[in-house]
Amino acid sequence: MLGDKLKKYRLENGYTQEEVAVHLSVVRQTVSKWEKGVSVPDADLLVLLAQLYDVNVNQLLGTTIPESETWEEQIAKELAKVNEQLALRNRHSKILSEIALVIGVLIFVWGIAGGTFAVINYEGVIKAGNYDTELEIQLLSGCMQLFRKAVFRVLISMVIAAAGGWKCFRMRK
């Protein structure tokens, strides 16, 4: 992909992202985004990158664009294709993040419901004050086990929801 090629040629030429950014009059984070495949340079910057790395644009794009009077248009078309692929990947990533967020919330609700059920039943046995029979001891033990599982579900759900929510939040910037 384009990002991998940009990073490869930058490293082969011994440049840092900061040096490339200064040469192109952009910020270092822009170069980082290009290399990570988060965004792509426009056609003019792509030509400058090719000159800086002493390669042709075809090598950066991984295609063969015949050099003609419509060369710039063809570069723009290739960049548009790369941008489309990037947008599709971002949409898929966003959908997966939203699914993770929803699953995390559902597990959280399940954990809270289980914990509430366990506490209510535990209190019922305790209030009855008659928990010396085998059945009541098993019920208390079951309530405690259910409560531990509920706490575990709540903790896991928070991690899943936080990961999905964080990714969704970052993608909306």
Protein Blocks (a to p, Z undefined) as FASTA:
>chain_A
ZZlmmmmmmmmnopafklmmmmnopafklmmmmmnopaccdfklmmmmmmmnopafklmn
opacdddfklmmmmmmmmmmmmmmmmmmmmmmmmmmmmmmmmmmmmmmmmmmmmmmmmmm
mmmmmmnopafbfklmmmmmmmmmmmmmmmmmmmmmmmmmmmmmmmmmmmmZZ
